Amino acid sequence: MSILLYSRNGDLAALAPRVGADLVITKAFARRKRLYQGLANLVADPEEAVRRRPEAIIFDQIGTETHKTGALADAWRKRGFPVWGAGAINDVIELDRGFGLSIAVECGIRIPKTVIFDPAKGDKLDKIDLEDRSRVHRVKGHVAEAQQFLKEVGGRWVLKPFDNAATSLTYVADTPEDMIHRLQEALDKHQLDPGKAFMLQAFVSGVEVSTEAWVVNGEIMFPANSTIETKKFLAGDLGPNTGCQTSVVYAYQDENPRLLRQTIGRPDFREWLRHPRGPQGEKYPPYHAVLDINSIVSEEDKKPYMLEFCPRFGYNAIYAYCELLDEDLHDLLVRVANGEADGMSCHDGVAYAVRVTIPPYPHTDELDSESAKDLPVLERMMEMATHVDILGPVEDPHVWLLDAQKMGKRIRTAGFDGVVLEVTARGETIEVARDQVNALFAEIDKGLPDAQARILDGTQRASTDVARLAAWGFEAPVRPVRREESIPEIVEVVPPEKVIEDRERAAAAQAHGGVVSGNGDTGHGEGSRDPGLAGTGSMTGGGTGQGASGGTGQG
């Protein structure tokens, strides 16, 4: 017997060969491109695979309106199969963000001011009282009503799509006029469906951080972990929002850390996990999957404000998290799927993951391979990313192949989405993990033409923000900043030539057993390299939607 890994897009495919899993990939375009052929045992008929009674069935994504992954997972679970990672309630709380936020409010989890614009139902615009923080507001209307709302209330707002809309649609506006223009543009370009709801959330200045727990039959497993990620494609937070380019992940030493206590660890929410109910009061089985809550810790009151649930594995955070796990991953997945796990062992330190891609990524994000109109365009665009040789240390355990296939001894891209692989490492500090990843990427870069990765500033926001979280009393992988110390300011991104110069100087100093001061992700200027500190001097920023104080806003 083995594990069955059920996937639509191959998001978790890199785990299949590591844990000896059979791999089901259901998306027709991925199968046509022969995604992961030769790298794992691909299964064409999932029902046949299930009848062979696998040790565990692991789902790596939620469902969609047309592909009811959650319902399938619940059905197999009801038949007695050891399923973990998906369920109908998972689909509900991610696809219907408004409902997910309403559950949070009911359970005492703070949220920013939130207004849903829904063509099908809701109140009139003049009935909305934004001072009422006990509910998620819903306005009957669409872009025109949202634009009128912005003209009346002003302020900074964030656009969030519903369903499985393209990540790039998320938009952090600088002004009301900026958001009014963006809404019109999204409508004109058919990025917003006139028949579907979307959401505006008030911008909160602070630290954006995800808090994740693995949940087994409604009970949270310990330890929890947190992720600080970069979402924009290019260094300096330029380019489109891709969802995630880099992830810094750390597991908590404390079984009940402050971020968990104030969010998904609240007693009312833990009770909801045991007995989930849907929008119409419908009952679901106990929650049985990864659960992540993305929040902003407000710079003003130092409290977390939930932005959204992510009821599935996070990408690329899961690959960094695998670096922290201090136990056999195959055995762990079997235990959680069979409901036999109440905790897991994790290493100390910090893990880091960098996404490595090739063109045309990320510019196919809005194309749907299941759309008769989009498919020919997607196929033409992906030709440049098809059958590109992947040379270098691809067998390294810190390299996780994704858009790949193996033909004979040749490892090459399949040409599915251009997300070729992830590179990961673990270290005592963010900086140690970063340097290991960057060194390995340098080897990958030699054998992958046109490789793209956010190397220069992939950890800068994390280095800044873990120091800020610690200063505010949250558990973080640095010692708390002393009263006489200041949180570093954010300045411009360090130029590439300066980074290279500093690395050469550091290498020379290390060879002579010395200590060097200079530039890097954790500081700009002369400063100590104390491994317990996030850095000294002025910091280089990389957060989404930064305010003047250096805080990051949601994106």
C-alpha positions as CSV (number, residue, x, y, z in Angstrom):
1,M,0.0,0.0,0.0
2,S,1.0,3.6,-0.5
3,I,-0.2,7.1,-0.2
4,L,-2.5,8.5,-2.9
5,L,-1.9,12.2,-3.6
6,Y,-4.9,13.8,-5.3
7,S,-4.1,17.0,-7.2
8,R,-5.7,19.2,-9.9
9,N,-2.6,21.1,-10.9
10,G,0.3,19.2,-9.4
11,D,0.9,21.8,-6.6
12,L,2.1,19.2,-4.2
13,A,3.6,16.8,-6.8
14,A,7.1,17.3,-5.5
15,L,6.1,15.3,-2.3
16,A,5.0,12.3,-4.3
17,P,8.5,10.8,-4.9
18,R,9.6,11.7,-1.4
19,V,6.9,9.8,0.3
20,G,6.4,7.0,-2.2
21,A,2.9,8.3,-3.2
22,D,0.9,7.5,-6.3
23,L,-0.1,10.8,-8.0
24,V,-3.4,11.7,-9.5
25,I,-3.4,14.9,-11.6
26,T,-6.9,15.7,-12.8
27,K,-6.6,18.9,-14.9
28,A,-6.8,18.0,-18.6
29,F,-4.1,20.5,-19.7
30,A,-1.7,19.1,-17.2
31,R,-2.3,15.6,-18.3
32,R,-1.9,16.6,-21.9
33,K,1.5,18.2,-21.1
34,R,2.5,15.0,-19.3
35,L,3.2,16.9,-16.1
36,Y,5.4,14.8,-13.7
37,Q,5.7,11.9,-16.1
38,G,8.7,9.8,-15.1
39,L,9.0,11.5,-11.7
40,A,6.2,9.8,-9.9
41,N,3.8,6.9,-10.4
42,L,0.9,8.7,-12.2
43,V,-2.6,7.2,-11.8
44,A,-5.2,7.7,-14.5
45,D,-8.3,6.4,-12.5
46,P,-8.5,7.7,-9.0
47,E,-11.5,5.5,-8.1
48,E,-9.4,2.4,-9.0
49,A,-6.6,3.7,-6.9
50,V,-9.0,4.2,-4.0
51,R,-10.3,0.7,-4.3
52,R,-6.8,-0.5,-3.6
53,R,-7.1,0.9,-0.1
54,P,-4.2,3.4,0.1
55,E,-2.7,4.1,3.5
56,A,-3.8,7.7,3.1
57,I,-5.5,10.0,0.6
58,I,-4.0,13.5,0.6
59,F,-5.7,16.4,-1.3
60,D,-3.5,19.4,-2.1
61,Q,-6.1,21.9,-3.2
62,I,-9.7,23.0,-2.7
63,G,-12.4,22.6,-5.3
64,T,-14.0,25.0,-7.7
65,E,-17.6,25.7,-8.8
66,T,-17.2,23.0,-11.5
67,H,-14.9,20.6,-9.8
68,K,-16.3,19.6,-6.4
69,T,-13.1,18.4,-4.8
70,G,-14.4,18.9,-1.3
71,A,-17.5,16.9,-1.9
72,L,-15.4,14.0,-3.3
73,A,-13.1,14.1,-0.2
74,D,-16.1,14.0,2.1
75,A,-17.7,11.1,0.2
76,W,-14.5,9.0,0.4
77,R,-14.2,9.9,4.0
78,K,-17.7,8.8,4.7
79,R,-16.9,5.5,3.0
80,G,-14.2,5.0,5.6
81,F,-11.1,5.9,3.6
82,P,-8.3,7.8,5.4
83,V,-8.7,11.2,3.7
84,W,-7.0,14.5,4.7
85,G,-6.6,17.9,3.2
86,A,-10.0,18.7,1.7
87,G,-13.7,18.9,2.4
88,A,-16.8,20.7,1.3
89,I,-16.5,23.2,4.2
90,N,-12.9,24.0,3.0
91,D,-14.3,25.0,-0.4
92,V,-17.0,27.1,1.2
93,I,-14.7,29.2,3.5
94,E,-12.2,29.9,0.7
95,L,-14.5,30.5,-2.3
96,D,-17.0,32.5,-0.2
97,R,-14.7,34.9,1.5
98,G,-17.6,36.8,3.0
99,F,-18.9,33.7,4.8
100,G,-15.4,32.9,6.0
101,L,-15.1,36.4,7.5
102,S,-18.5,36.2,9.1
103,I,-17.5,33.0,10.9
104,A,-14.4,34.8,12.2
105,V,-16.5,37.7,13.5
106,E,-18.9,35.3,15.2
107,C,-15.9,33.6,16.9
108,G,-14.4,36.8,18.2
109,I,-11.6,37.2,15.5
110,R,-11.1,40.8,14.5
111,I,-11.4,41.7,10.8
112,P,-10.8,45.0,9.0
113,K,-13.9,47.0,7.8
114,T,-15.2,44.8,5.0
115,V,-17.8,45.5,2.3
116,I,-19.0,42.9,-0.2
117,F,-20.6,44.2,-3.4
118,D,-22.9,41.5,-4.7
119,P,-25.2,41.9,-7.7
120,A,-27.6,39.3,-6.3
121,K,-28.3,40.4,-2.7
122,G,-27.4,42.9,0.0
123,D,-28.5,46.2,1.5
124,K,-28.7,49.6,-0.1
125,L,-25.6,51.7,0.0
126,D,-27.1,54.2,2.4
127,K,-27.9,51.5,4.9
128,I,-24.2,50.6,5.5
129,D,-22.8,51.6,8.9
130,L,-19.0,51.1,8.8
131,E,-18.8,51.7,12.6
132,D,-20.7,48.4,13.1
133,R,-17.7,46.0,13.4
134,S,-19.9,43.1,14.4
135,R,-20.7,42.0,10.9
136,V,-19.5,41.8,7.3
137,H,-21.4,44.4,5.3
138,R,-23.0,43.4,2.0
139,V,-24.2,45.9,-0.6
140,K,-26.5,44.9,-3.5
141,G,-24.6,46.2,-6.5
142,H,-21.3,46.0,-8.3
143,V,-18.6,48.4,-9.6
144,A,-20.8,51.5,-9.9
145,E,-22.0,51.1,-6.3
146,A,-18.4,50.4,-5.1
147,Q,-17.2,53.6,-6.8
148,Q,-19.9,55.6,-5.2
149,F,-19.1,54.1,-1.9
150,L,-15.4,55.1,-2.3
151,K,-16.3,58.7,-3.2
152,E,-18.4,58.9,0.0
153,V,-16.2,57.3,2.6
154,G,-12.7,57.9,1.2
155,G,-9.6,56.2,2.7
156,R,-7.4,53.3,1.5
157,W,-9.0,50.1,0.4
158,V,-8.0,46.7,-0.9
159,L,-9.7,44.8,-3.7
160,K,-10.2,41.1,-3.1
161,P,-11.8,38.7,-5.7
162,F,-14.2,35.9,-4.8
163,D,-14.0,32.3,-6.1
164,N,-10.8,31.2,-7.8
165,A,-10.2,34.5,-9.6
166,A,-6.6,35.3,-10.7
167,T,-4.3,36.3,-7.8
168,S,-3.2,39.3,-9.8
169,L,-6.7,40.8,-9.4
170,T,-5.9,41.6,-5.7
171,Y,-5.1,45.3,-5.6
172,V,-3.9,47.6,-2.8
173,A,-4.9,51.2,-3.7
174,D,-3.1,54.3,-2.5
175,T,-6.2,56.6,-2.7
176,P,-10.0,56.3,-3.3
177,E,-9.4,57.7,-6.8
178,D,-6.8,55.0,-7.4
179,M,-9.3,52.2,-6.4
180,I,-12.1,53.8,-8.5
181,H,-9.9,53.7,-11.5
182,R,-8.7,50.2,-10.9
183,L,-12.3,48.9,-10.5
184,Q,-13.3,50.5,-13.8
185,E,-10.2,49.0,-15.5
186,A,-11.0,45.5,-14.1
187,L,-14.6,45.8,-15.4
188,D,-13.6,47.0,-18.8
189,K,-11.0,44.3,-19.2
190,H,-13.5,41.6,-18.0
191,Q,-11.4,40.8,-15.0
192,L,-14.4,41.4,-12.8
193,D,-17.5,39.3,-13.8
194,P,-20.5,41.6,-13.7
195,G,-22.5,38.8,-12.2
196,K,-20.2,37.9,-9.4
197,A,-19.4,39.5,-6.0
198,F,-16.2,41.1,-5.0
199,M,-14.9,42.6,-1.8
200,L,-13.3,45.8,-0.5
201,Q,-11.4,45.7,2.8
202,A,-10.1,48.8,4.6
203,F,-6.3,49.0,4.5
204,V,-4.6,48.2,7.8
205,S,-1.0,49.3,8.3
206,G,1.1,46.7,10.1
207,V,2.7,43.3,9.6
208,E,1.1,40.8,7.4
209,V,1.7,37.3,8.7
210,S,0.0,33.9,8.2
211,T,-0.6,31.5,11.1
212,E,-1.1,27.9,10.2
213,A,-2.1,24.7,12.1
214,W,-2.7,21.2,10.9
215,V,-6.2,20.1,12.1
216,V,-7.2,16.4,12.6
217,N,-10.9,15.7,13.1
218,G,-11.5,19.2,14.4
219,E,-8.6,19.3,16.8
220,I,-5.5,21.6,16.3
221,M,-2.2,19.8,16.2
222,F,0.8,21.5,17.7
223,P,3.1,23.2,17.0
224,A,1.5,25.9,14.9
225,N,3.7,27.8,12.4
226,S,3.8,31.2,10.8
227,T,4.8,32.5,7.4
228,I,6.0,35.8,6.1
229,E,6.0,35.9,2.3
230,T,6.6,38.2,-0.6
231,K,3.7,38.3,-3.1
232,K,4.9,40.5,-5.9
233,F,6.9,39.0,-8.8
234,L,9.8,41.4,-8.8
235,A,12.3,42.7,-6.3
236,G,11.3,46.0,-4.6
237,D,7.6,44.7,-4.7
238,L,7.3,45.5,-8.4
239,G,5.3,43.6,-11.0
240,P,2.1,41.6,-10.7
241,N,0.8,39.9,-7.5
242,T,1.6,36.2,-8.0
243,G,0.4,35.0,-4.6
244,C,3.8,34.0,-3.4
245,Q,7.4,34.3,-4.5
246,T,9.2,33.6,-1.3
247,S,8.3,32.3,2.1
248,V,10.0,32.5,5.5
249,V,8.5,29.9,7.8
250,Y,9.0,29.2,11.5
251,A,7.4,26.8,14.0
252,Y,6.4,28.0,17.4
253,Q,8.1,26.6,20.6
254,D,5.1,27.7,22.6
255,E,2.1,25.3,22.2
256,N,-0.3,28.3,22.3
257,P,1.4,31.4,20.9
258,R,-0.2,34.8,21.0
259,L,-1.1,34.9,17.3
260,L,-2.8,31.5,17.5
261,R,-4.7,32.5,20.7
262,Q,-6.0,35.6,19.1
263,T,-7.1,33.9,15.9
264,I,-7.9,30.3,15.0
265,G,-7.0,29.1,18.6
266,R,-9.8,31.1,20.1
267,P,-12.2,28.7,22.1
268,D,-15.3,29.6,19.9
269,F,-13.4,29.0,16.7
270,R,-12.0,25.7,18.0
271,E,-15.5,24.6,18.7
272,W,-16.5,25.5,15.2
273,L,-13.7,23.4,13.8
274,R,-15.2,20.4,15.7
275,H,-18.7,21.1,14.4
276,P,-18.6,23.3,11.2
277,R,-21.7,24.8,9.8
278,G,-22.2,26.4,6.4
279,P,-23.9,29.6,5.3
280,Q,-27.4,28.0,5.5
281,G,-26.7,26.2,8.8
282,E,-25.8,23.0,7.0
283,K,-23.7,20.6,9.0
284,Y,-20.3,19.3,7.9
285,P,-17.9,16.7,9.2
286,P,-15.2,17.9,11.7
287,Y,-12.5,20.0,9.9
288,H,-9.7,17.7,8.7
289,A,-7.0,19.6,6.8
290,V,-4.4,22.3,7.0
291,L,-5.9,25.7,8.1
292,D,-4.1,29.0,7.6
293,I,-5.3,32.4,8.6
294,N,-3.8,35.4,6.9
295,S,-3.8,38.5,9.2
296,I,-2.4,42.0,9.6
297,V,-1.0,42.8,13.0
298,S,-2.0,46.4,13.3
299,E,0.7,48.9,13.9
300,E,-1.8,51.0,15.8
301,D,-3.2,48.6,18.4
302,K,-0.8,45.6,17.9
303,K,-3.7,43.2,17.4
304,P,-4.2,40.8,14.5
305,Y,-6.9,41.5,11.9
306,M,-7.9,38.5,9.8
307,L,-7.9,39.0,6.0
308,E,-8.9,35.5,4.8
309,F,-8.8,31.8,5.5
310,C,-6.6,29.5,3.4
311,P,-8.0,26.0,4.2
312,R,-5.4,24.0,2.3
313,F,-1.6,23.7,1.9
314,G,0.1,27.1,1.2
315,Y,2.4,27.4,-1.8
316,N,5.3,27.8,-1.5
317,A,5.3,27.7,2.3
318,I,4.7,24.0,2.5
319,Y,8.1,23.3,0.9
320,A,9.8,25.5,3.5
321,Y,7.8,23.8,6.3
322,C,9.0,20.4,5.1
323,E,12.5,21.6,6.1
324,L,11.3,22.2,9.6
325,L,9.6,18.8,10.1
326,D,11.7,16.5,12.3
327,E,10.0,13.2,11.5
328,D,9.2,11.0,8.6
329,L,6.8,12.8,6.3
330,H,5.2,9.6,4.9
331,D,4.4,8.4,8.4
332,L,3.1,11.8,9.5
333,L,0.7,12.0,6.5
334,V,-0.6,8.5,7.2
335,R,-1.1,9.4,10.9
336,V,-3.0,12.6,10.2
337,A,-5.2,11.0,7.5
338,N,-6.1,8.2,9.9
339,G,-6.9,10.6,12.7
340,E,-4.0,9.2,14.8
341,A,-1.9,12.3,15.3
342,D,-2.2,15.1,17.9
343,G,1.2,16.7,17.4
344,M,4.4,16.7,15.4
345,S,8.1,17.4,16.0
346,C,9.8,20.4,14.4
347,H,13.3,21.7,14.3
348,D,14.2,25.0,15.8
349,G,15.2,27.8,13.5
350,V,13.8,29.2,10.3
351,A,13.1,27.7,6.9
352,Y,13.0,29.6,3.6
353,A,11.6,28.8,0.1
354,V,12.1,30.6,-3.2
355,R,10.0,29.9,-6.3
356,V,12.0,29.4,-9.5
357,T,10.2,30.1,-12.7
358,I,10.7,30.7,-16.4
359,P,8.8,32.9,-18.9
360,P,6.0,33.3,-19.7
361,Y,5.3,33.0,-16.0
362,P,3.5,34.9,-14.5
363,H,1.7,36.3,-17.5
364,T,-0.7,33.4,-18.1
365,D,-2.3,33.8,-14.7
366,E,-5.6,35.0,-16.0
367,L,-5.9,32.3,-18.7
368,D,-8.1,29.4,-18.0
369,S,-7.0,26.1,-19.6
370,E,-10.7,24.9,-19.4
371,S,-11.9,27.8,-21.5
372,A,-12.3,27.2,-25.2
373,K,-11.3,30.8,-25.8
374,D,-8.3,30.9,-23.5
375,L,-6.8,27.4,-24.2
376,P,-5.3,28.1,-27.7
377,V,-3.7,31.3,-26.3
378,L,-2.3,29.5,-23.3
379,E,-0.9,26.7,-25.5
380,R,0.9,29.1,-27.7
381,M,2.3,31.1,-24.8
382,M,3.5,28.0,-23.0
383,E,5.4,26.7,-26.0
384,M,8.5,28.7,-24.9
385,A,8.4,27.0,-21.5
386,T,8.0,23.4,-22.9
387,H,10.8,20.8,-22.9
388,V,13.4,23.1,-21.5
389,D,16.2,21.1,-19.9
390,I,16.6,21.4,-16.2
391,L,20.3,20.9,-15.4
392,G,22.2,21.4,-12.2
393,P,21.6,19.8,-8.8
394,V,18.0,18.7,-9.4
395,E,18.5,15.6,-7.2
396,D,19.4,17.8,-4.2
397,P,16.9,17.2,-1.4
398,H,16.4,21.0,-1.1
399,V,15.2,21.2,-4.7
400,W,11.5,20.4,-5.3
401,L,10.6,19.9,-9.0
402,L,7.1,21.0,-10.1
403,D,6.6,21.9,-13.8
404,A,8.8,19.0,-14.8
405,Q,8.9,15.6,-16.4
406,K,11.6,12.9,-16.9
407,M,12.2,11.3,-20.2
408,G,14.9,8.6,-19.9
409,K,17.7,10.3,-18.0
410,R,16.6,13.8,-19.2
411,I,14.8,16.0,-16.8
412,R,13.0,18.9,-18.5
413,T,10.0,21.2,-18.1
414,A,6.5,19.9,-19.0
415,G,5.4,23.4,-20.0
416,F,2.3,23.5,-17.8
417,D,2.7,26.8,-15.9
418,G,6.4,27.8,-15.8
419,V,6.7,27.2,-12.1
420,V,9.7,24.9,-12.5
421,L,10.8,24.2,-8.9
422,E,11.2,25.5,-5.4
423,V,14.5,25.8,-3.6
424,T,14.5,25.5,0.2
425,A,16.8,25.6,3.3
426,R,16.8,25.7,7.1
427,G,19.0,27.7,9.3
428,E,19.4,29.1,12.8
429,T,18.4,32.5,11.4
430,I,16.6,33.9,8.4
431,E,20.0,35.1,7.0
432,V,21.6,31.6,7.2
433,A,18.6,30.0,5.5
434,R,18.7,32.7,2.8
435,D,22.3,32.3,2.1
436,Q,22.0,28.6,1.6
437,V,19.0,29.0,-0.8
438,N,20.8,31.7,-2.8
439,A,23.9,29.5,-3.1
440,L,21.8,26.6,-4.4
441,F,19.9,28.8,-6.8
442,A,23.2,30.0,-8.2
443,E,23.9,26.4,-9.3
444,I,20.3,26.0,-10.6
445,D,20.6,29.2,-12.6
446,K,23.6,27.9,-14.5
447,G,21.5,25.0,-15.9
448,L,18.0,26.6,-16.4
449,P,17.8,29.2,-19.1
450,D,16.0,32.4,-18.2
451,A,15.5,31.3,-14.6
452,Q,13.5,33.9,-12.6
453,A,13.5,34.1,-8.8
454,R,13.2,36.8,-6.2
455,I,16.7,36.4,-4.8
456,L,17.8,40.0,-4.0
457,D,15.2,40.9,-1.4
458,G,13.3,37.7,-0.8
459,T,13.9,37.8,3.0
460,Q,14.1,41.6,3.7
461,R,10.4,42.0,4.7
462,A,10.7,38.9,7.0
463,S,13.9,40.2,8.6
464,T,12.2,43.5,9.3
465,D,8.8,42.2,10.4
466,V,9.9,39.4,12.8
467,A,11.8,42.1,14.7
468,R,8.7,44.3,14.8
469,L,6.5,41.3,15.9
470,A,8.9,40.5,18.7
471,A,9.0,44.2,19.8
472,W,5.2,44.1,20.0
473,G,5.2,41.0,22.2
474,F,4.6,38.2,19.7
475,E,6.7,35.1,19.5
476,A,9.1,35.4,16.6
477,P,12.5,33.8,15.7
478,V,14.5,36.8,17.0
479,R,15.1,38.0,20.5
480,P,12.8,40.9,21.5
481,V,14.1,44.4,20.6
482,R,15.3,46.2,23.8
483,R,13.7,49.4,24.8
484,E,16.8,51.4,23.8
485,E,16.9,49.8,20.3
486,S,14.7,51.1,17.5
487,I,13.0,49.2,14.8
488,P,15.0,49.8,11.6
489,E,13.7,52.2,9.0
490,I,12.9,51.0,5.5
491,V,15.0,52.4,2.6
492,E,15.5,51.5,-1.0
493,V,16.4,48.0,-2.2
494,V,20.1,47.3,-2.0
495,P,21.6,47.5,-5.6
496,P,22.6,44.1,-7.1
497,E,26.3,45.2,-7.5
498,K,26.4,46.1,-3.8
499,V,25.0,42.7,-2.8
500,I,27.7,41.0,-4.9
501,E,30.4,43.2,-3.4
502,D,29.3,42.4,0.1
503,R,29.1,38.6,-0.6
504,E,32.7,38.7,-1.9
505,R,33.8,40.6,1.2
506,A,32.0,38.2,3.5
507,A,33.5,35.2,1.8
508,A,37.0,36.7,2.2
509,A,36.4,37.5,5.8
510,Q,35.1,34.0,6.5
511,A,38.1,32.4,4.9
512,H,40.3,34.4,7.4
513,G,38.0,33.7,10.3
514,G,37.0,37.3,10.6
515,V,33.8,39.3,11.0
516,V,32.6,41.6,8.3
517,S,30.1,44.5,8.3
518,G,28.3,45.7,5.3
519,N,25.1,45.4,3.4
520,G,22.6,42.6,3.1
521,D,19.0,41.7,3.5
522,T,19.1,42.4,7.2
523,G,20.7,45.8,7.2
524,H,22.2,48.6,5.2
525,G,25.4,50.1,6.6
526,E,27.8,49.1,9.3
527,G,26.4,46.7,11.8
528,S,26.8,43.6,13.9
529,R,25.9,40.1,12.5
530,D,24.6,38.9,15.9
531,P,22.5,35.8,14.8
532,G,19.9,36.5,17.4
533,L,19.1,39.9,15.9
534,A,17.0,40.7,12.8
535,G,19.7,43.2,11.9
536,T,21.0,46.7,12.8
537,G,21.1,49.8,10.7
538,S,18.3,50.8,8.3
539,M,16.3,48.0,6.8
540,T,15.4,47.3,3.2
541,G,11.7,47.0,2.7
542,G,9.8,44.5,0.6
543,G,6.3,44.4,2.1
544,T,3.1,44.7,0.2
545,G,1.3,48.1,0.4
546,Q,3.9,49.8,2.6
547,G,2.9,52.8,4.6
548,A,5.3,55.6,5.7
549,S,6.1,53.7,8.9
550,G,7.3,50.7,7.0
551,G,4.3,48.6,7.8
552,T,2.9,46.2,5.2
553,G,-0.7,46.2,4.1
554,Q,-2.7,43.3,2.9
555,G,-2.3,42.0,-0.6
